[in-house]
Amino acid sequence: MSTTNTDLLARRANAVPRGVASSTPIFADRAENAEVWDVEGRRYIDFGGGIAVLNVGHRHPKVVAAVKAQLERFTHTAFQVSPYESYIALAEKLNERAPFSGPAKTIFFSTGGEATENAVKIARAATGRNAVIAFCGGFHGRTLLASAMTGKVLPYKAPFGTLPGQVYHIPFPDTDVTVEESLKMLHFLFAADIAPTQVAAIIIEPVQGEGGFRVAPAALLKDLRRLCDEHGILLIADEVQSGFARTGKLFGIEHSGVEPDLVSVAKSLGGGLPISGVIGRADLMDSVPPGGLGGTYAGAPLACAAALAVLDIIEEEKLLDRANAMGARLRTRIESWHKRTDLLPISMPRGLGAMIAFDLLEERGSTQQHAGAAGRLCTLSCEKGLILLACGVHGATIRILTPLTASDAILDEGLALLEDALARPA
């Protein structure tokens, strides 16, 4: 078997289609907390967290122990055939922590795209309506309906022909778009394209993930809640990337005080194992008849065991507090880079908790993003031993998703590598 990155890259090119891209040219051999070693034995600091999956780090001992214990009992029955207690226990825990008042119920799936699609299915069943409104720059997955809801054409939509209909987009508030302008476009949409009485749901990320870690203003969320209540529309919070302590709250939408009707979750819930779900108001969740929801591997036993351990770790290790402390440390460092003239020009940091990002700019003092520069900086960082991810509509945003369990020493080591990369041309 090949043991070098170069050999494996050649094998990958021959065996795997190019449609699935990889951010780095390194192949993982082992990992621990916030560190990864490749097949050649080189060590990397992980600021990517498997795309926001590893809030509790690689191979947290409690997650490993929980999975091992479940592995000794059974690996699969299909919940629709022979259910098991861990699925119920996990649903109970999430129902207790649901970011809305009143009774809640939870169903599990395997991927984030399944979670957002099933949230829409539930909304359509509950309302008897079809239309969905989403936001430009939002990302909700790569399946067909999820791709239709995603607010970016390339690379998520262009090659795939006609996507599911009755999905509409409005601008997300940003430096060039105010909350008032975004809401004005929503009213234009109601007047020109779709009556509010035909809309099943509005789906929004409390913090846009792939869209550049842009925080949804509380004013926007409050007005959306008011409009949804006025017109019988359901509000879906897509917490796939922002959930499970990353923002300093269990769910990102909790920062706003706004209560959604449905919440899609995935990524860090499983601590590295694939699991997703929808948490919703109980009456809405029960609007779908038996057999209308599910999946062969949905809420798999090993993943449920891991997720129960993750929720315990978040509480026991006070990861909500840790996210805020880590975020403050990140902000201080990035703000210092923003002021320096010997580094590439960057924006001030933005985000919530430890869900922090910054933009690479065309020039110092400008707000014009340097399109495509983030990918080049990530490549430089990887060469230095730091796994880093880009995002944003223009490919100019660096997002930081360090495991919340990383020590300050590891965090500072990774930031030093990033600073060194910023000192070279991107």
KEVO-422236 format. One record per residue (C-alpha): x negated, y negated, z negated; residue number from 1. Coordinates in steps of 0.2 Angstrom, whole numbers. Each point is the difference from the previous one (the first is absolute). Layout:
+-------+-------+-------+-----+
:  east : north :    up :   i :
+-------+-------+-------+-----+
:     X :     Y :     Z : NUM :
...
+-------+-------+-------+-----+
REM end
This chain:
+-------+-------+-------+-----+
:  east : north :    up :   i :
+-------+-------+-------+-----+
:     0 :     0 :     0 :   1 :
:    -6 :   -18 :     3 :   2 :
:    -7 :    -9 :   -14 :   3 :
:    -3 :   -17 :     7 :   4 :
:    11 :   -15 :     3 :   5 :
:    -6 :    -1 :    18 :   6 :
:     4 :    19 :     3 :   7 :
:    17 :    -2 :    -7 :   8 :
:     4 :   -15 :    10 :   9 :
:    -3 :     9 :    16 :  10 :
:    11 :    15 :    -6 :  11 :
:    13 :   -12 :    -5 :  12 :
:     0 :    -8 :    17 :  13 :
:     2 :    17 :     9 :  14 :
:    13 :     7 :   -12 :  15 :
:    11 :   -15 :    -7 :  16 :
:    10 :   -12 :    11 :  17 :
:    -6 :   -19 :     0 :  18 :
:    17 :    -5 :    -6 :  19 :
:    -5 :     3 :   -18 :  20 :
:   -13 :   -13 :    -4 :  21 :
:   -13 :     1 :   -14 :  22 :
:    -7 :   -16 :    -8 :  23 :
:   -17 :     7 :    -3 :  24 :
:   -12 :    12 :     9 :  25 :
:    -4 :     9 :   -16 :  26 :
:     7 :    17 :    -5 :  27 :
:     5 :     3 :   -19 :  28 :
:    -8 :    15 :    -9 :  29 :
:     5 :    -4 :   -18 :  30 :
:     7 :   -15 :   -10 :  31 :
:     2 :    -5 :   -18 :  32 :
:    10 :   -15 :    -7 :  33 :
:    -6 :   -15 :    11 :  34 :
:   -15 :     9 :     9 :  35 :
:    -1 :    11 :    15 :  36 :
:   -15 :    10 :     7 :  37 :
:     0 :     5 :    18 :  38 :
:    -6 :    16 :     8 :  39 :
:   -18 :    -7 :     1 :  40 :
:     0 :    -3 :   -19 :  41 :
:     1 :   -19 :     1 :  42 :
:    10 :    -9 :   -13 :  43 :
:    13 :   -14 :     3 :  44 :
:    10 :   -11 :   -11 :  45 :
:    19 :     2 :     5 :  46 :
:     9 :   -16 :     2 :  47 :
:    13 :     8 :    11 :  48 :
:     8 :    12 :   -12 :  49 :
:     6 :    11 :    15 :  50 :
:    11 :   -14 :     5 :  51 :
:     7 :    -4 :   -17 :  52 :
:     3 :    18 :    -5 :  53 :
:   -13 :     1 :   -14 :  54 :
:     5 :   -13 :   -13 :  55 :
:    -5 :    13 :   -13 :  56 :
:   -16 :     5 :    10 :  57 :
:    -7 :    15 :     9 :  58 :
:     3 :    16 :   -10 :  59 :
:     6 :    -7 :   -16 :  60 :
:    -3 :    14 :   -13 :  61 :
:    19 :     0 :    -6 :  62 :
:     6 :     1 :    18 :  63 :
:   -12 :    14 :     4 :  64 :
:     5 :     9 :   -16 :  65 :
:    19 :    -2 :     4 :  66 :
:    -2 :     6 :    18 :  67 :
:   -11 :    15 :    -6 :  68 :
:    14 :     5 :   -12 :  69 :
:    13 :    -1 :    13 :  70 :
:   -11 :    10 :    12 :  71 :
:     0 :    14 :   -12 :  72 :
:    19 :     1 :    -1 :  73 :
:     6 :    -3 :    18 :  74 :
:    -4 :   -11 :    15 :  75 :
:    17 :    -1 :     9 :  76 :
:    18 :     5 :     0 :  77 :
:     8 :   -14 :     9 :  78 :
:    11 :   -11 :   -12 :  79 :
:    15 :     4 :    11 :  80 :
:    -2 :    19 :    -3 :  81 :
:    -7 :     2 :   -18 :  82 :
:    -1 :   -17 :    -9 :  83 :
:   -13 :    -3 :   -14 :  84 :
:    -1 :   -10 :   -16 :  85 :
:   -15 :   -11 :     5 :  86 :
:    11 :    -8 :    14 :  87 :
:    13 :    -4 :   -12 :  88 :
:   -12 :    -6 :   -13 :  89 :
:    -8 :   -12 :    12 :  90 :
:    16 :    -7 :     6 :  91 :
:     5 :    -3 :   -18 :  92 :
:   -16 :   -10 :    -3 :  93 :
:     2 :   -10 :    15 :  94 :
:    19 :    -3 :    -4 :  95 :
:    -5 :    -7 :   -17 :  96 :
:   -13 :   -12 :     8 :  97 :
:    11 :    -5 :    15 :  98 :
:    -1 :   -19 :     3 :  99 :
:    18 :    -3 :    -1 : 100 :
:    14 :     1 :   -13 : 101 :
:    13 :    14 :    -1 : 102 :
:    -2 :    19 :     3 : 103 :
:   -13 :     6 :    13 : 104 :
:    -3 :    16 :    10 : 105 :
:   -16 :     5 :     9 : 106 :
:    -3 :    12 :    15 : 107 :
:   -17 :     5 :     6 : 108 :
:    -8 :     2 :    17 : 109 :
:   -18 :     2 :     6 : 110 :
:    -6 :   -16 :     9 : 111 :
:     4 :   -19 :    -1 : 112 :
:     8 :     0 :    17 : 113 :
:    12 :    13 :    -6 : 114 :
:     4 :   -11 :   -15 : 115 :
:     4 :   -15 :    10 : 116 :
:    10 :     9 :    13 : 117 :
:    10 :     9 :   -14 : 118 :
:     3 :   -16 :    -9 : 119 :
:     8 :    -6 :    16 : 120 :
:    10 :    16 :     2 : 121 :
:     7 :    -2 :   -17 : 122 :
:     4 :   -18 :     3 : 123 :
:    10 :     4 :    16 : 124 :
:     9 :    14 :    -9 : 125 :
:     5 :   -12 :   -15 : 126 :
:     5 :   -15 :    11 : 127 :
:     7 :     8 :    16 : 128 :
:   -11 :   -12 :    10 : 129 :
:   -15 :     2 :    11 : 130 :
:   -11 :   -15 :     2 : 131 :
:   -16 :    -3 :    -9 : 132 :
:    -9 :   -16 :    -3 : 133 :
:   -19 :     0 :    -3 : 134 :
:   -14 :   -13 :     1 : 135 :
:   -14 :    -4 :    12 : 136 :
:   -17 :     7 :    -6 : 137 :
:     9 :    13 :   -10 : 138 :
:    -6 :    18 :     0 : 139 :
:    13 :    15 :    -4 : 140 :
:    -8 :    15 :     8 : 141 :
:    -4 :     8 :    17 : 142 :
:    15 :    11 :     3 : 143 :
:    13 :    -7 :    13 : 144 :
:    12 :    -9 :   -12 : 145 :
:   -15 :    -6 :   -11 : 146 :
:    -9 :    -6 :    15 : 147 :
:    15 :    -9 :     6 : 148 :
:     1 :    -9 :   -17 : 149 :
:   -19 :    -4 :     0 : 150 :
:    -2 :   -18 :     5 : 151 :
:   -15 :     3 :    12 : 152 :
:    -1 :     6 :    18 : 153 :
:   -18 :     5 :     1 : 154 :
:    -4 :    14 :    -3 : 155 :
:    16 :     6 :    -8 : 156 :
:    13 :    -2 :    13 : 157 :
:    -7 :    -4 :    18 : 158 :
:    -3 :    18 :     6 : 159 :
:    16 :     8 :    -6 : 160 :
:    14 :    -6 :    11 : 161 :
:    17 :    -4 :    -7 : 162 :
:     1 :     0 :   -19 : 163 :
:    15 :     2 :   -10 : 164 :
:    12 :   -15 :     2 : 165 :
:     8 :   -13 :   -12 : 166 :
:   -16 :    -4 :    -8 : 167 :
:    -3 :   -19 :    -1 : 168 :
:   -15 :   -10 :    -6 : 169 :
:    -2 :   -17 :    -8 : 170 :
:   -16 :   -10 :    -4 : 171 :
:    -8 :     4 :   -17 : 172 :
:    -5 :   -16 :   -10 : 173 :
:   -18 :    -5 :     3 : 174 :
:   -11 :   -15 :     2 : 175 :
:    10 :    -4 :    16 : 176 :
:    17 :     5 :    -6 : 177 :
:    10 :    -6 :   -15 : 178 :
:    12 :    10 :   -10 : 179 :
:    14 :   -12 :     7 : 180 :
:    -6 :     3 :    18 : 181 :
:     1 :    19 :    -3 : 182 :
:    17 :    -1 :    -7 : 183 :
:     5 :   -12 :    14 : 184 :
:    -5 :    14 :    13 : 185 :
:    10 :    12 :   -10 : 186 :
:    16 :   -11 :     2 : 187 :
:    -4 :    -2 :    19 : 188 :
:    -1 :    19 :     1 : 189 :
:    17 :     1 :    -9 : 190 :
:     7 :   -13 :    13 : 191 :
:    -8 :     7 :    16 : 192 :
:    -3 :    18 :    -1 : 193 :
:     8 :    10 :   -15 : 194 :
:    14 :    -4 :   -12 : 195 :
:    -5 :     2 :   -18 : 196 :
:    15 :    12 :    -2 : 197 :
:    -9 :    12 :    12 : 198 :
:   -17 :     0 :   -10 : 199 :
:    -3 :    15 :   -11 : 200 :
:   -16 :    -6 :    -8 : 201 :
:   -14 :   -13 :    -1 : 202 :
:   -17 :     8 :    -3 : 203 :
:   -15 :    -9 :    -6 : 204 :
:   -17 :     3 :    -8 : 205 :
:    -2 :   -10 :   -16 : 206 :
:   -18 :    -1 :     6 : 207 :
:    -3 :     3 :    18 : 208 :
:   -13 :    14 :     2 : 209 :
:    -6 :     1 :    18 : 210 :
:     6 :   -17 :     3 : 211 :
:   -14 :    -8 :   -11 : 212 :
:     5 :     1 :   -18 : 213 :
:    12 :   -14 :     2 : 214 :
:    11 :    -2 :   -16 : 215 :
:    19 :    -2 :     3 : 216 :
:     4 :   -16 :    -9 : 217 :
:    12 :     2 :   -14 : 218 :
:    11 :   -13 :     8 : 219 :
:     2 :    10 :    15 : 220 :
:     4 :    16 :   -10 : 221 :
:    13 :    -9 :   -10 : 222 :
:     9 :    -7 :    15 : 223 :
:     0 :    17 :     9 : 224 :
:     8 :     7 :   -16 : 225 :
:    13 :   -13 :     1 : 226 :
:     4 :     2 :    18 : 227 :
:     0 :    19 :    -2 : 228 :
:    13 :    -2 :   -14 : 229 :
:    10 :   -12 :    10 : 230 :
:     1 :    11 :    15 : 231 :
:    -1 :    18 :    -7 : 232 :
:   -17 :     3 :     7 : 233 :
:   -12 :    11 :   -10 : 234 :
:   -18 :    -6 :    -4 : 235 :
:   -14 :    13 :     2 : 236 :
:   -17 :    -4 :    -9 : 237 :
:   -13 :    10 :    10 : 238 :
:   -13 :     3 :   -14 : 239 :
:   -10 :    13 :     9 : 240 :
:   -16 :   -10 :    -1 : 241 :
:     4 :   -12 :   -14 : 242 :
:     7 :    13 :   -13 : 243 :
:    -7 :     9 :   -15 : 244 :
:   -10 :   -13 :    -9 : 245 :
:   -10 :    -8 :    14 : 246 :
:     8 :   -17 :    -2 : 247 :
:     0 :     0 :   -19 : 248 :
:    18 :     6 :    -1 : 249 :
:     6 :    17 :     4 : 250 :
:     9 :    -7 :    15 : 251 :
:    -5 :   -16 :     9 : 252 :
:    18 :    -7 :     1 : 253 :
:     0 :    -1 :   -19 : 254 :
:   -10 :   -16 :     1 : 255 :
:    14 :    -9 :     8 : 256 :
:    14 :     6 :   -12 : 257 :
:    11 :     5 :    15 : 258 :
:     8 :    17 :    -1 : 259 :
:     1 :    10 :    16 : 260 :
:    13 :    14 :     4 : 261 :
:   -13 :    13 :     7 : 262 :
:   -18 :     2 :    -2 : 263 :
:   -12 :    10 :    11 : 264 :
:   -15 :     7 :    -8 : 265 :
:   -15 :    11 :     5 : 266 :
:   -19 :    -2 :     0 : 267 :
:    -7 :    -2 :   -18 : 268 :
:    15 :    10 :    -7 : 269 :
:    -9 :    16 :     4 : 270 :
:   -17 :    -4 :    -5 : 271 :
:    -7 :     7 :    16 : 272 :
:    14 :    13 :     4 : 273 :
:    13 :    -4 :    12 : 274 :
:    17 :    -5 :    -7 : 275 :
:    12 :   -14 :     3 : 276 :
:    17 :    -4 :    -6 : 277 :
:    15 :   -12 :     0 : 278 :
:     6 :    -7 :   -17 : 279 :
:    17 :    -7 :     1 : 280 :
:    16 :    -5 :    -9 : 281 :
:     9 :    16 :    -4 : 282 :
:    16 :    -4 :     9 : 283 :
:    -9 :    -4 :    16 : 284 :
:   -11 :    15 :    -1 : 285 :
:    15 :    11 :    -2 : 286 :
:     8 :    -7 :    16 : 287 :
:    -9 :    14 :    10 : 288 :
:     8 :    17 :     0 : 289 :
:    -9 :    16 :    -4 : 290 :
:   -13 :     5 :    13 : 291 :
:    -1 :   -18 :     7 : 292 :
:   -17 :    -3 :    -8 : 293 :
:   -15 :    10 :    -3 : 294 :
:   -15 :     9 :     8 : 295 :
:    -9 :    17 :    -1 : 296 :
:   -15 :    -7 :    -9 : 297 :
:     9 :   -15 :    -8 : 298 :
:    -4 :    -2 :   -18 : 299 :
:   -12 :    14 :     0 : 300 :
:    -5 :     8 :   -17 : 301 :
:   -18 :    -4 :     1 : 302 :
:     4 :   -18 :     4 : 303 :
:    13 :    -2 :   -13 : 304 :
:   -12 :     7 :   -13 : 305 :
:   -13 :   -13 :     6 : 306 :
:    12 :   -14 :    -1 : 307 :
:     6 :     4 :   -17 : 308 :
:   -19 :    -1 :    -5 : 309 :
:    -2 :   -17 :     9 : 310 :
:    15 :    -8 :   -10 : 311 :
:    -8 :     6 :   -16 : 312 :
:   -17 :    -7 :     5 : 313 :
:     7 :   -17 :     5 : 314 :
:     8 :    -1 :   -18 : 315 :
:   -14 :     8 :   -10 : 316 :
:   -14 :   -10 :     8 : 317 :
:     9 :   -16 :     1 : 318 :
:    -2 :    -2 :    18 : 319 :
:    12 :   -14 :     2 : 320 :
:   -12 :   -10 :   -11 : 321 :
:   -15 :     6 :     9 : 322 :
:     7 :    -5 :    17 : 323 :
:     2 :   -18 :    -7 : 324 :
:   -17 :     0 :    -7 : 325 :
:    -8 :     7 :    16 : 326 :
:    10 :   -12 :    10 : 327 :
:    -7 :   -15 :   -10 : 328 :
:   -17 :     7 :     2 : 329 :
:     2 :     2 :    19 : 330 :
:     8 :   -18 :     2 : 331 :
:   -15 :    -8 :    -9 : 332 :
:   -13 :     8 :    11 : 333 :
:    10 :    -3 :    16 : 334 :
:     3 :   -18 :    -5 : 335 :
:   -19 :    -2 :    -2 : 336 :
:    -3 :     6 :    17 : 337 :
:    13 :   -12 :     7 : 338 :
:   -11 :   -14 :    -6 : 339 :
:   -16 :     6 :     7 : 340 :
:    -8 :    -6 :    16 : 341 :
:   -12 :    14 :     2 : 342 :
:    14 :    13 :     2 : 343 :
:    12 :     3 :    14 : 344 :
:    15 :   -12 :    -2 : 345 :
:    14 :     8 :    -9 : 346 :
:    17 :    -6 :    -8 : 347 :
:     5 :     0 :   -18 : 348 :
:     6 :    17 :    -7 : 349 :
:    18 :     4 :     0 : 350 :
:    11 :    14 :    -7 : 351 :
:     6 :     7 :   -16 : 352 :
:    -9 :     9 :   -14 : 353 :
:   -14 :    10 :     8 : 354 :
:     9 :     0 :    18 : 355 :
:   -12 :   -14 :     6 : 356 :
:    -5 :    -5 :    17 : 357 :
:    -9 :   -15 :     9 : 358 :
:    -1 :    -5 :    18 : 359 :
:   -16 :    -3 :    11 : 360 :
:     1 :   -17 :     8 : 361 :
:    -5 :    -8 :    16 : 362 :
:    -9 :   -13 :   -10 : 363 :
:    -2 :    -7 :   -17 : 364 :
:    14 :   -11 :    -5 : 365 :
:    12 :     6 :    13 : 366 :
:    15 :    12 :    -3 : 367 :
:    -3 :     8 :    18 : 368 :
:    -3 :    18 :    -2 : 369 :
:   -15 :     8 :     9 : 370 :
:    10 :    13 :    10 : 371 :
:    -8 :    17 :    -1 : 372 :
:   -14 :    -5 :   -12 : 373 :
:     6 :    11 :   -14 : 374 :
:    -3 :    16 :     9 : 375 :
:   -18 :    -5 :     3 : 376 :
:    -3 :    -5 :   -18 : 377 :
:     7 :    17 :    -5 : 378 :
:   -13 :     9 :    11 : 379 :
:   -14 :   -10 :    -7 : 380 :
:     6 :     4 :   -18 : 381 :
:     1 :    18 :     4 : 382 :
:   -18 :     0 :     6 : 383 :
:    -5 :    -7 :   -17 : 384 :
:    10 :    13 :   -10 : 385 :
:    17 :    -8 :    -2 : 386 :
:    17 :     7 :     6 : 387 :
:    11 :   -15 :     5 : 388 :
:    16 :    -3 :     9 : 389 :
:     6 :   -13 :    12 : 390 :
:    18 :    -6 :     3 : 391 :
:    10 :   -15 :     5 : 392 :
:     9 :    -5 :    16 : 393 :
:   -16 :    -6 :     8 : 394 :
:   -12 :    13 :    -7 : 395 :
:    -9 :   -14 :   -10 : 396 :
:     5 :     6 :   -18 : 397 :
:   -10 :    10 :   -12 : 398 :
:    11 :     9 :   -13 : 399 :
:    -7 :     7 :   -16 : 400 :
:     8 :    16 :    -7 : 401 :
:   -13 :     6 :   -13 : 402 :
:     7 :    13 :   -12 : 403 :
:     6 :    -8 :   -15 : 404 :
:   -10 :    13 :   -10 : 405 :
:   -17 :    -7 :     7 : 406 :
:   -11 :    -7 :   -13 : 407 :
:    -6 :   -18 :     1 : 408 :
:   -17 :     6 :     4 : 409 :
:     6 :     9 :    15 : 410 :
:    11 :   -14 :     5 : 411 :
:   -14 :   -13 :    -1 : 412 :
:   -12 :    12 :    10 : 413 :
:    13 :     1 :    14 : 414 :
:     2 :   -19 :     0 : 415 :
:   -18 :    -3 :     1 : 416 :
:     0 :    11 :    16 : 417 :
:    14 :   -10 :     7 : 418 :
:    -9 :   -16 :    -4 : 419 :
:   -15 :     6 :     9 : 420 :
:    10 :     5 :    15 : 421 :
:     8 :   -18 :     0 : 422 :
:   -18 :    -7 :     1 : 423 :
:    -2 :     8 :    17 : 424 :
:     9 :    -4 :    17 : 425 :
:    17 :     9 :     1 : 426 :
+-------+-------+-------+-----+
REM end
